[in-house]
């Protein structure tokens, strides 16, 4: 495993971080559970292969991710770094004092005495100024750090990249930053460089674009001339070819993914400047990838009329992005069969999904596009 200096935190972080948003789940009697028999071996294997950063969030996996992660790292907790996040949009985080109460609840959920990194979650200018600063949550974070409940103050960000320098001026206590960065989305490149220049550790979420760069395609192989290299391998290495990024968070569902990703991040053969340039040049031929830039984060869920928005967007991208039209048609027909009352046409246009979408997708209009396109294809 390769490691990098994580800003000024004093931590050497593995270039691969385990994102705990995609743990395998199952449903029983209307409730969701995590398959710990699969998850625990995945966490242990990741640790054995050198991964030392594990990231969860309160709403992940139907709010069960925290508990499973806490249990799964018990045997090696003091040898790894655990990251969690406080959801500012939650009704229990609205006034001074709520930060501490929510943090203590999460620590109890995970059966941990402290968190190594605790993020203000999914910030933009409005939520930072109108919520975090307004309620003095920065002051609470500093106090929690002084008392040892958290080791480092962090934030994740989904707003305008140009605001990040201002945010860091107003909150100099920030030590690490988590933003989206991959082959298809490099909007935060300048902000990442700025944060790094200020001594922050920087993590990249969505290194394979929510799975879109893990799908079968030979486009990048043709561009780089590396016929034996998988697209997802190039995607991961591309993220780390940016020396301002310390760690790529990958949401992993299978043990095989853990082993494969760890092997990639342990490869000392880094991207050359020529490789990097060729891939950037190829981006012009991949513009259609961004037609519907859903990462599958599921922040838009649950839908008020039970439309599975991420699933429908995934189906559309199978056709539009990868050209896997027959696969997309099969997935769409299965969706229609299993969710006849939750088609895009059932959308109530309440707009709640668009308000919380980190990618600012115009979900309502895109749902219409998905239905129109797929209905034409399956006729």
N, C-alpha and C positions, 0 to 999 in steps of 0.2 A: 504494500500500500504506500502511496505517495502522501506526504504531509506538507502542509504549508503553515507559516506563521499567521495566526488569526488576528490580524491587526495588532493593536497594543494590549490585547487581553492577557498575554502571557501563555496562551494556549497554542499548541501545535495541533492543527485539526487535519483529519483525514480528508483527502480530496473528494471522497465519496461519503455523503451523509445519508442516513437511513430516514426517509420520510415515511411517517407512520400513518398516512392518510388512506392507504389502500390495503390494509390488512384483509386477509380473506374472511368473509362473513357468511353467516347462514341465518335464515329466518325460522322461527318456531313459535307457533301459537300467537302470531301477530307481533312478536318481539324479535329484535335483531341481536345477534351474539357474534363475537369474534371467535374464530376457530383457533384457540390457543394451542392446540396440538400441532398446528402448522406454524403458528406465529413464533412460539418460543424457540424452536430449532432454527428459524430464520434469523432471529435476533442473536442467538448464540453463535451461529456460523458467521454472521457479519462481524461480530466482535473478534472471533478467531482469525478472520481474514484481515483484520486491522482497522475496521471501521470504528471510530470513537465518538461519532456525533449522531444522536438519535433525536428526531424532532417530531413532536406531536402537537395536537390542538384540541381544545375542548369539544368541538362539534364533530371531530373526525370519527368515522365509523359509527354513526348513530350514538355519539358521546361515549363510546366504549374504548377508544384507542388508548386514552390515558391509563386506564386501569391495566390493560394488557401489557403496555410498555413497562409500567412500574413493576409488574410481576416478572416480566421476561428478563429484566436486567439485574435482578436481585443479586445473583452470584458474582457479578462483575461491575456493580454500580460505581464503585470508587475508582474504576479505571476508564470510565467513559464520561461523556458530557451529555446531559439531558436538557433538551430545549422544549419549552411550552409557550403558550400564548394566552393573552387575556382578551376576550372578545368585547370590544368597546360597545358594540351594538346590543349586547345582552341587557335585558331590563334590570339585571342585578348589578350592573356597573354604570351607575348614573350620577353618583355623588361622591364627595370625599369620604374615604373610609371603605368604599366598595372595592377598591383595588386590593386592599389587604384581605378583606373577607373572601374575595374570589380566589386569590392566590392560596390562602390557607385551605380552601375547599379543594383546589386542584392538588395540592400537596397531599391531602388526606386521600383523595381518589387514587393517587399513585403510590401511596404509602412511602413517601420520601420526606426527608428532613429539609431538603433544599433543592432548588433548580439551578443548573449552571447558567442557563440563558433563558430570560423571560422577556417575551416580545409584546410590545404594544402591537396589536394585530390589525393588519389590513388598513393602514393609515392612508389618508390623503390630506390635502390642506384643510378641508372643512372639519374632518373628524379630529385632526390634530389640534387645531386652534379652538374649535368650538366645543371640544369634549375633553381631550387630554390636558391641555393647558388651562382651560376654564375651571376644571375641577381639581387642579393641583395634583394630578396623578403622578407627575414627574417627581414631586416631593415625596409621595408615598413610595415610589420605586426606589429612590435614594435611601429612604429609611429602611426598606426591606433589605436592601443590599448591606447596609450598615449592620443589620441584625443577623445577617447570614442566611436569610431565607432564599435569596437569589445571589448569584455570584456576579452576573453581568446584566446590564440593562440593554435591551435590544428592541428593534422594531421591524415589522414587515410593511411593505409599501406597495400601493396599487394606483396611486394618483399620477398627476403630472410630474414627470421627471425633473422639470425645471424648478420645482419647489423644494427639492431635497436639500440644496445648499442652505436655504432659509431655515428649514426644519432643524438642520444640524447647528445652525447659529443659535436658535432659540432653545435647543435641548442639547447642550454640550456634553451631557452625561451619557449620551448614546454611545454604545461600544461596538455593536454589530448591526448590520443591515441585511435584510432578506428581500430580494426582488426577483422578478421574472427575467430570465435571460436564456435564450437558445438561438439556434440557427434561424428560426423564423421570426423571432422577436428580440431585437437589439435596441429597443427604445431607451433602455436605461444605461446604455454604454457610457455616456458622459457622466451621468450621475454616479455610476459605479466608480469611475476614475476619481471623481471628486471625493467620495466617501473614503476611498482608499488613501488619498492624499491627506485626509484628516485623521488617519490612524484607525479607522474602523475596520473590523473584519467584515468580509462580504460573502454572503451565500447566494447561490442562484437556485431558484425554484423552477420547476418545469423544464429541465435540461433537454428532455426529449419531447417537449411541446405537448404534454398531456397524453403521450403515447403516439401522437401523429408521426413522429420520426422513428417509431419502432415498427411501423407497418412495413410490409414487404415493398421495396422499391429499389431500382438500380440506378436512379438518377445520380446520386452522389458518387456511386462507384465509378460511373462513367466519367464524371467530372474530374475526379481525383486520380483515376487510373488504378485504384486499389480494389481489384476485383474480389479479393477475399475479405474485404472489410464490410461489416454490416452497417447499415445506416445509423442505427442507434449507437454503435461504437464511435462513429465519426461525430455524432451529435454530442456525446459526452466529452470526447476529447476536444471538440471545438470550444465548449464552454470553458474548459480548463486551459485552453491555449491563451485565454485572456488572463494575463498575470495579475490583474486586479481582483480576480475572483479566487477565493480560497477553497471553496467547497461547493460541489453540486449535490443538491438534495434529490434523491430519486425515490419515488414511491414504489415499493416493491411488494408483490403479491405472492411470489413463488420462491422457493429455495433456489431454484435454477437461476432466477434473476439476480439474486444476491451473489451467487458464485460468479456469474458472468460479468456483472458490473464491477465487482471487486477486482476481477482479473484485468479488466480494462483500465481501472484506476491504479493498478499496480504496475502497469507497463511503463517502463522508463523511456520508451521511444515516443517523445512528445511530438506534437505537430510542428512542422517546419513553417517558416514564414511563407514559403511557396504554397504549401498545402492550405494554409489559412487564406491566402489571397485567392486561390482557385475556388474555394468554397464560397467566399464572399461574392465572387464573380458569378457563381451559379445561382445566387439568390434571385437575380432578375428573372430567371426561368422558373422560379418557384412562387411567384407572386400570387398565383391562384390559391396557394395554401392559406393565405390570410383572409380569404373571402368570408370565412366564418371561424375566427380564431378562438374557439372554445377549447379550454384545457381540461375539461372534465372535473373541475374542482368541486362542483356541486353546491357552491355557495347559493345558487339560485333556487335550490330545493329546500323544503317541499313546495311544489306549485299548489296554488289554492284550488285548482281543478284537477290536480294529480297528473298533469302532463310530465312525462320524464324528459325534461329539456335536454340534459346532457346526452342521453341515449339517442334522441332524434338528431342532434347535431353530429354525433359520432357517425350515425348512419349516412347522413348527407356527405360528410367528409370522406367516408370510404369511397363514395362515388366521385365526388368532385375533385378531391385532392389526389387520391391514389389510383383512380381509374378502376377500382375494384367494383364495378357496377353490379355484377351478378351477386357478389357477396352482400352489397348494400341492399339490393332488391329482396334477398332472402331475409335479411335482418328487419327490413321495413314490413314485410308481410307477417313476420312473427310478431312484431310490435302491434300491428293492426289486430291480429288475432287475439293477443293477450290483453290488449288495452283499448278495446273498441270505443270506450267512452272518454279516453284521454288522448285523442288526436289533436293536432295543432288547431283544428277548427273549433275546438272546445274552449280555446283561450278566452278568458274573461277580460283581457286587456287591463288588468288592475295595475300593472307596472311594477309590482313589488320585486319581481325577479331582476328587472333592469336597474333598480335602485341599488342593488347589492352586488351586481356582477362586477368582479374585479377587472374584466377586460372591456367593460363599457359596451358590451354587445347590444345592439338593438334587437333584443330577443323576440319581441312581438312580431316584427316584420320578418325576421329570419325564420320564425316558425312557419309563417305563411309560405316563404320561399321553399322550405324543406318539403312541405306537403305538396305544393304544386309540382316541384321537380320529381319527387318520388312517385306521386300518383301517375305522372306521365310515363315514367319508366316501367312501372309494374303493369300497365294496361296490356 
